[in-house]
Amino acid sequence: MDIKEEKNKYRKQVKEAKQKYSLIEKKELSELIWEKVEKENWFINSKTILAYWSMEDEVHTHDFILKWYKEKTFLLPCVEGDILKLRLFEGIESMKEGEAFSILEPVGKEFVDYESIDLMIIPGIAFDKENNRLGRGKGFYDRLLSVSNSIKVGVCFEFQFFEKIPAEEFDVKMNYIVK
């Protein structure tokens, strides 16, 4: 089995596991993850945070972002073609449906000062004990993560965490995984 097939095997396994949980259950599990994040010094000391506006099958971020965005600067990715552009989150009223994945994205000026990002909170399909991350396969995040020296934190449900997942040289490792 080649690495692409192996990655797809994990994607399929996690997709099946996610279907066993209702949206309400995933939101409840997400609250526990955010409680852990909020206690970490790397979160407490961060001023500018890249996060993501979650889809139904991901660790739910909406409540977390809404809780903190007036105290910290939150950036959210916007998909444009094959790249992620970052924009400032200024409240739910400044969001519109994006071109990919049908999720809300902030409108406004693109944020390009990647060096000022203190913390990146990153979704994924699967993570492992070596801080590897498996995404959806488009490479959006790997390209973004490779140009920043900020702290990278993967967030996932327990069923998305494995002993070892397949990783390639371009796959960017996380500094921490919170589950």
BELCORCOR-V782103 format. One record per residue. N is the residue number from 1. RES is the residue in three letters. SS is DSSP state (~ for helix, > for strand, _ for the rest). PSI is psi in radians with two decimals (* if undefined). D_FIRST is the distance of its C-alpha to the first C-alpha in Angstrom with 2 decimals. Layout:
# BELCORCOR-V782103
N_RES_SS_PSI_D_FIRST, N_RES_SS_PSI_D_FIRST
This chain:
# BELCORCOR-V782103
1_MET___2.22_0.00, 2_ASP___3.01_3.81, 3_ILE_~_-0.62_6.68, 4_LYS_~_-0.77_8.18, 5_GLU_~_-0.70_6.04, 6_GLU_~_-0.75_6.37, 7_LYS_~_-0.75_9.92, 8_ASN_~_-0.56_10.60, 9_LYS_~_-0.76_9.96, 10_TYR_~_-0.72_12.61, 11_ARG_~_-0.74_14.75, 12_LYS_~_-0.77_14.97, 13_GLN_~_-0.77_15.81, 14_VAL_~_-0.68_18.44, 15_LYS_~_-0.76_19.85, 16_GLU_~_-0.69_20.52, 17_ALA_~_-0.71_22.11, 18_LYS_~_-0.58_24.29, 19_GLN___-0.23_25.67, 20_LYS___-0.14_27.26, 21_TYR___2.42_29.57, 22_SER___2.90_32.49, 23_LEU_~_-0.71_33.40, 24_ILE_~_-0.77_36.30, 25_GLU_~_-0.72_34.17, 26_LYS_~_-0.63_31.82, 27_LYS_~_-0.71_35.00, 28_GLU_~_-0.76_36.40, 29_LEU_~_-0.63_33.30, 30_SER_~_-0.69_33.42, 31_GLU_~_-0.69_37.04, 32_LEU_~_-0.67_36.14, 33_ILE_~_-0.81_33.62, 34_TRP_~_-0.56_36.33, 35_GLU_~_-0.68_38.88, 36_LYS_~_-0.79_36.78, 37_VAL_~_-0.79_36.29, 38_GLU_~_-0.33_40.04, 39_LYS_~_-0.20_40.92, 40_GLU___2.42_38.96, 41_ASN_~_-0.64_40.99, 42_TRP_~_-0.46_38.45, 43_PHE_~_-0.87_39.14, 44_ILE_~_-0.73_42.87, 45_ASN___-0.10_43.40, 46_SER___2.40_41.40, 47_LYS___-0.68_43.49, 48_THR_>_2.12_41.01, 49_ILE_>_2.22_37.78, 50_LEU_>_2.19_34.93, 51_ALA_>_-2.71_33.67, 52_TYR___2.61_32.28, 53_TRP___1.94_33.82, 54_SER___2.61_31.47, 55_MET___2.95_30.01, 56_GLU___-0.44_30.41, 57_ASP___0.09_26.94, 58_GLU___2.92_27.33, 59_VAL___2.17_29.56, 60_HIS___2.14_32.93, 61_THR___-0.29_34.77, 62_HIS_~_-0.91_37.81, 63_ASP_~_-0.69_40.24, 64_PHE_~_-0.84_39.23, 65_ILE_~_-0.79_39.79, 66_LEU_~_-0.56_43.02, 67_LYS_~_-0.64_44.26, 68_TRP_~_-0.22_43.84, 69_TYR___-0.31_44.11, 70_LYS___-0.28_47.87, 71_GLU___-0.47_47.58, 72_LYS___2.70_44.54, 73_THR_>_2.09_43.31, 74_PHE_>_2.30_40.16, 75_LEU_>_2.48_38.02, 76_LEU_>_2.54_35.58, 77_PRO_>_2.56_33.00, 78_CYS_>_2.24_33.71, 79_VAL_>_2.17_31.13, 80_GLU_>_1.85_32.61, 81_GLY___-2.09_30.42, 82_ASP___0.19_27.41, 83_ILE_>_2.76_29.12, 84_LEU_>_2.21_30.45, 85_LYS_>_2.55_34.17, 86_LEU_>_2.44_35.98, 87_ARG_>_2.66_39.19, 88_LEU_>_2.33_41.63, 89_PHE___2.12_41.76, 90_GLU___0.37_45.43, 91_GLY___2.79_45.36, 92_ILE_~_-0.54_44.04, 93_GLU_~_-0.24_46.71, 94_SER_~_0.50_45.21, 95_MET_>_2.64_41.88, 96_LYS_>_2.81_40.78, 97_GLU_>_2.29_37.75, 98_GLY___3.02_35.18, 99_GLU___-0.37_33.55, 100_ALA___2.60_30.02, 101_PHE___-0.01_29.01, 102_SER___0.70_32.73, 103_ILE___2.75_33.50, 104_LEU_>_2.47_36.75, 105_GLU_>_2.57_37.03, 106_PRO_>_2.61_40.13, 107_VAL___2.92_42.35, 108_GLY___-2.94_44.28, 109_LYS___2.49_43.93, 110_GLU_>_2.44_40.64, 111_PHE_>_2.16_40.28, 112_VAL___-0.02_39.28, 113_ASP___1.22_40.52, 114_TYR_~_-0.53_37.13, 115_GLU_~_-0.36_38.84, 116_SER_~_-0.05_40.99, 117_ILE___2.12_38.10, 118_ASP___-0.63_38.33, 119_LEU_>_2.38_35.46, 120_MET_>_2.11_32.35, 121_ILE_>_2.04_31.16, 122_ILE_>_2.31_27.67, 123_PRO___2.96_25.74, 124_GLY___2.91_22.01, 125_ILE___-0.74_19.47, 126_ALA_>_2.69_18.48, 127_PHE_>_2.86_19.83, 128_ASP_>_3.13_19.53, 129_LYS___-0.30_22.01, 130_GLU___0.23_21.51, 131_ASN___0.38_22.65, 132_ASN___2.67_19.42, 133_ARG_>_2.38_19.37, 134_LEU_>_2.09_16.87, 135_GLY___-2.79_18.83, 136_ARG___-0.16_18.76, 137_GLY___0.04_16.99, 138_LYS___-0.27_20.18, 139_GLY___0.12_20.91, 140_PHE_~_-0.97_24.47, 141_TYR_~_-0.66_24.85, 142_ASP_~_-0.71_23.11, 143_ARG_~_-0.72_25.65, 144_LEU_~_-0.80_28.46, 145_LEU_~_-0.53_27.59, 146_SER___-0.24_27.39, 147_VAL___0.24_31.07, 148_SER___2.50_32.59, 149_ASN___0.18_33.60, 150_SER___2.92_34.35, 151_ILE_>_2.28_33.09, 152_LYS_>_2.12_29.79, 153_VAL_>_2.10_29.39, 154_GLY_>_2.41_26.52, 155_VAL_>_2.39_27.76, 156_CYS___2.83_25.82, 157_PHE___2.77_26.41, 158_GLU_~_-0.67_25.67, 159_PHE_~_-0.04_22.82, 160_GLN_~_0.03_21.04, 161_PHE_>_2.25_21.17, 162_PHE_>_2.85_18.53, 163_GLU___-0.87_18.58, 164_LYS___2.27_15.65, 165_ILE___2.77_13.55, 166_PRO___2.42_11.27, 167_ALA___2.55_13.87, 168_GLU___2.97_14.61, 169_GLU___-0.48_18.02, 170_PHE___-0.15_19.55, 171_ASP___2.13_18.86, 172_VAL___2.24_22.32, 173_LYS___2.66_22.89, 174_MET___2.75_25.53, 175_ASN___-0.60_28.65, 176_TYR_>_2.69_28.84, 177_ILE_>_2.27_27.11, 178_VAL_>_2.21_29.57, 179_LYS___*_28.65
